[in-house]
Amino acid sequence: MVKRQIYEQLPRFTSALILVLSQSILVVGAFAIPIYSRTYQFNRVGNVDPLLALWESTDGADDSGGNDDKLRIVVVGGGWAGYSFCESISHNNVEIILLDASKQGRGGLAGGYRSKNDRPVEAGIHGFWREYRNTFDIMNVIEGVDVDEVLGDFSPSVLRSKNGKVAVAPVLLKEDEGEYRGQLGRIPALVNLSEESFRRFIAANLPPPLDLPVLAKLDNSMTKGDNSKLNPADLISGLGLLGAWADFEQESRTSWEIYDTQPASLLFEKAGITDALLDELVSPLLHVLPMCPAYDCSAAAALSCFHVFALQSRGAFDVRWARGSISEKIFGPWQKQLERRGVIVAGGARVSSIEKYKNGRYAVELASAPEDLGNAIECDAVVLAVGATAAGKLAASSPAISSLEATRDFDKLRGITCVAVRLFLKPNPSITLNLNGGSHDKTTLPPDMANAMSDSPISVCGSGIGGIDELKETGFCIYDLGRMHDEFSVDYYNEKGIVESDRVAVLEVDFYRANSFVDLDDEQIVDLALRAVSSALGTAKINSDDILIDTAVLRARNAVSHFSPNSALYSPHVKLEDGLYICGDWVDRTGHASWSTEKSVVTARQAASALSRDFGLRGSRCSVIPAAKDTAQLSALRQSARVLRRILPPKSIPPSPWVFVKQILSGENDP
Ligand SMILES: Cc1cc2nc3c(=O)[nH]c(=O)nc-3n(C[C@H](O)[C@H](O)[C@H](O)COP(=O)(O)OP(=O)(O)OC[C@H]3O[C@@H](n4cnc5c(N)ncnc54)[C@H](O)[C@@H]3O)c2cc1C
């Protein structure tokens, strides 16, 4: 009887054994064959889109367009995507009109607003990750923008969950360490015998992303009991994601489609990561990167987001923050540069619909616009550089767009609501000194708050903090702007001799997925922000009557692309038809591993490339810089995953070996 049972179970155990062995080989192999993979990497042609490579060779050819009837292009949207598109195309002798609904006509979501008392405000503080190659590249060509003056150095940040401070994420790659030695052949030196030096030495000799847990400083002082602390077993359980990470191929539409139909919650369940790791590390990051909870985030988006922002290369998690408003520091000089090249930038110009004439030309109709533009603009080509929900609305009112196959599902596109709160406080008479991170090491925030943020001026907070009802599904970031933006820094005030009464300490609180409270009035939202800060930092709640002197609340309703399950299916290619193009952080970037600002720049360059090809423009500058190549280890993992997928094709997301064994033992039939 027992024998028969064993025989019956044999095929199942055999396949379990194959899977466990192959996943082990996959992990071990990743480290055992780096030399082979490294050679493979060096010999491999970079992953440049062939179409883009073609246009790369024509960069800077200074085309005159060749005729007097200039091609007229209307660009709708003045954010990173719209400006990058104009930057690429404006080297040709063409007429470009950029229309943006916001009054200032530049900066996109960030905009450039003022508080009640005319202090500068922006919708969200903007960070630039190390691998934002195309974004840095484009900033480098803006006259009047010196990247090292506009952005601070890479800065550490602190991660907080509902249970308190989780970890300090230090700057992973220091200037003098070079890249992982496997890539550069350099062995980092052990500088001294301090714990910090040992950590950096070990991390520098490990392939990414294994350096991350070594360098992250976990906090052991969590307040809610032992269960909420991360221990080594929790961190190791994260390895369960390796199989899916390797199996998922950023550059393959098919792979996206498989993973995109599943929620990230299933991905984490299949990976067998512990509840503590999910609550303390994974979930807070999801709430601030794709800005949604695991059940409402596609597994493809979660994997891609972690890959791009953290895992793809050594130091990928490192961020530089703007030293002031990006609207003023970057978009201001950029607008001037584009205008010098003849681009017409019109703020306060809201497009209501787009018509197409029989002769193939378009009419862009305006719901509101500066007088000289009239009600409609006729043109040869239109570029939509608006967010996903705005594109959905435009398609709904424009049969010329909604009739296209590529826009069939635009009505299903969803956006995430963000609320940005800026709090201007009376400076504390005692200045707190010698603080880490940011561009300035002093603050005049209340001392308890200053000390709670001593490791970094940036606190990244998960959902559910302080048991506050409105924050159940809302993540947020707290920024001490006195340490990040020059114009609010103690050093600047001293240098300029600003009188005491004109000085302020500034806190910014940006909430992501703020749907549950976006309709509250400003006063209620300010109070919520003060409660959120006090709970996250464990500090006294600021009494608004005492020291709060000015506030600004900005609401961005459904404005941020929501990568919910199935969303990739609705995301269009940059070319909708001859003459109609689209770009932005929700548009298919054909395999280029990029997100947010970088994705907007990449898709803008890809759209510029497609338009240039269709209209024979030879002066365009639209080469896309490829994303980081896979490390030797990831490359080896991927090769093994491909083999494994051929031998044992999983029905959905592949489980980790330990979840697979558990499924087999419990009689589940879904390896
Ligand atoms: C709070 C917050 C914080 C963020 N932090 C970061 C960060 O740290 N790093 C990062 O990389 N990204 C960050 N992002 C995301 C980043 O802002 C976006 O990825 C980026 O703005 C996308 O640029 P875009 O040009 O594609 O679109 P948008 O910035 O959305 O620009 C679209 C433009 O189109 C205009 N428009 C819309 N409809 C119409 C119409 N009908 N007619 C005319 N104009 C129209 C809008 O006015 C807008 O200016 C953050 C976003 C938010 C909300």
The ligand as an SDF file (V2000), in Angstrom:
LIG
                    3D

 53 58  0  0  0  0  0  0  0  0999 V2000
    4.2770   63.5690   -6.0590 C   0  0  0  0  0  0  0  0  0  0  0  0
    5.0880   62.9970   -7.1740 C   0  0  0  0  0  0  0  0  0  0  0  0
    6.4210   62.6940   -6.9850 C   0  0  0  0  0  0  0  0  0  0  0  0
    7.1870   62.1670   -8.0240 C   0  0  0  0  0  0  0  0  0  0  0  0
    8.4910   61.8980   -7.7970 N   0  0  0  0  0  0  0  0  0  0  0  0
    9.2660   61.4700   -8.8120 C   0  0  0  0  0  0  0  0  0  0  0  0
   10.6530   61.2970   -8.6180 C   0  0  0  0  0  0  0  0  0  0  0  0
   11.1790   61.5350   -7.5430 O   0  0  0  0  0  0  0  0  0  0  0  0
   11.4010   60.8640   -9.6790 N   0  0  0  0  0  0  0  0  0  0  0  0
   10.8240   60.5790  -10.8830 C   0  0  0  0  0  0  0  0  0  0  0  0
   11.5460   60.1880  -11.8160 O   0  0  0  0  0  0  0  0  0  0  0  0
    9.5060   60.7220  -11.0950 N   0  0  0  0  0  0  0  0  0  0  0  0
    8.7240   61.1710  -10.0830 C   0  0  0  0  0  0  0  0  0  0  0  0
    7.3870   61.3530  -10.2900 N   0  0  0  0  0  0  0  0  0  0  0  0
    6.8250   60.9470  -11.5810 C   0  0  0  0  0  0  0  0  0  0  0  0
    7.1380   61.9900  -12.6250 C   0  0  0  0  0  0  0  0  0  0  0  0
    6.6370   63.2210  -12.2010 O   0  0  0  0  0  0  0  0  0  0  0  0
    6.4820   61.5700  -13.9330 C   0  0  0  0  0  0  0  0  0  0  0  0
    7.0050   60.3320  -14.3360 O   0  0  0  0  0  0  0  0  0  0  0  0
    6.7650   62.5860  -15.0060 C   0  0  0  0  0  0  0  0  0  0  0  0
    6.2530   63.8380  -14.6170 O   0  0  0  0  0  0  0  0  0  0  0  0
    6.1090   62.1900  -16.3120 C   0  0  0  0  0  0  0  0  0  0  0  0
    6.3660   63.1970  -17.2470 O   0  0  0  0  0  0  0  0  0  0  0  0
    5.4590   63.3290  -18.5470 P   0  0  0  0  0  0  0  0  0  0  0  0
    5.9830   64.4450  -19.3330 O   0  0  0  0  0  0  0  0  0  0  0  0
    5.3650   62.0030  -19.1880 O   0  0  0  0  0  0  0  0  0  0  0  0
    3.9830   63.6420  -18.0200 O   0  0  0  0  0  0  0  0  0  0  0  0
    3.4510   64.8550  -17.1000 P   0  0  0  0  0  0  0  0  0  0  0  0
    4.5120   65.3440  -16.1930 O   0  0  0  0  0  0  0  0  0  0  0  0
    2.1730   64.3160  -16.5170 O   0  0  0  0  0  0  0  0  0  0  0  0
    3.1210   65.9930  -18.1400 O   0  0  0  0  0  0  0  0  0  0  0  0
    1.9550   65.9780  -18.9270 C   0  0  0  0  0  0  0  0  0  0  0  0
    1.5570   67.4030  -19.2300 C   0  0  0  0  0  0  0  0  0  0  0  0
    0.4210   67.3550  -20.0920 O   0  0  0  0  0  0  0  0  0  0  0  0
   -0.4110   68.4470  -19.7900 C   0  0  0  0  0  0  0  0  0  0  0  0
   -1.7620   68.1290  -20.2710 N   0  0  0  0  0  0  0  0  0  0  0  0
   -2.5900   67.1240  -19.8820 C   0  0  0  0  0  0  0  0  0  0  0  0
   -3.7340   67.1640  -20.5790 N   0  0  0  0  0  0  0  0  0  0  0  0
   -3.6250   68.1940  -21.4450 C   0  0  0  0  0  0  0  0  0  0  0  0
   -4.4810   68.7360  -22.4380 C   0  0  0  0  0  0  0  0  0  0  0  0
   -5.6950   68.2170  -22.6960 N   0  0  0  0  0  0  0  0  0  0  0  0
   -4.0610   69.8290  -23.1320 N   0  0  0  0  0  0  0  0  0  0  0  0
   -2.8320   70.3740  -22.9000 C   0  0  0  0  0  0  0  0  0  0  0  0
   -1.9840   69.8990  -21.9600 N   0  0  0  0  0  0  0  0  0  0  0  0
   -2.3780   68.8130  -21.2480 C   0  0  0  0  0  0  0  0  0  0  0  0
   -0.3360   68.5700  -18.2830 C   0  0  0  0  0  0  0  0  0  0  0  0
   -0.6260   69.9020  -17.8860 O   0  0  0  0  0  0  0  0  0  0  0  0
    1.1240   68.2120  -18.0220 C   0  0  0  0  0  0  0  0  0  0  0  0
    1.9100   69.3670  -17.9290 O   0  0  0  0  0  0  0  0  0  0  0  0
    6.5960   61.9030   -9.2760 C   0  0  0  0  0  0  0  0  0  0  0  0
    5.2400   62.2080   -9.4790 C   0  0  0  0  0  0  0  0  0  0  0  0
    4.5060   62.7660   -8.4470 C   0  0  0  0  0  0  0  0  0  0  0  0
    3.0700   63.1290   -8.7000 C   0  0  0  0  0  0  0  0  0  0  0  0
  1  2  1  0
  2  3  1  0
  2 52  2  0
  3  4  2  0
  4  5  1  0
  4 50  1  0
  5  6  2  0
  6  7  1  0
  6 13  1  0
  7  8  2  0
  7  9  1  0
  9 10  1  0
 10 11  2  0
 10 12  1  0
 12 13  2  0
 13 14  1  0
 14 15  1  0
 14 50  1  0
 15 16  1  0
 16 17  1  0
 16 18  1  0
 18 19  1  0
 18 20  1  0
 20 21  1  0
 20 22  1  0
 22 23  1  0
 23 24  1  0
 24 25  2  0
 24 26  1  0
 24 27  1  0
 27 28  1  0
 28 29  2  0
 28 30  1  0
 28 31  1  0
 31 32  1  0
 32 33  1  0
 33 34  1  0
 33 48  1  0
 34 35  1  0
 35 36  1  0
 35 46  1  0
 36 37  1  0
 36 45  1  0
 37 38  2  0
 38 39  1  0
 39 40  1  0
 39 45  2  0
 40 41  1  0
 40 42  2  0
 42 43  1  0
 43 44  2  0
 44 45  1  0
 46 47  1  0
 46 48  1  0
 48 49  1  0
 50 51  2  0
 51 52  1  0
 52 53  1  0
M  END
$$$$
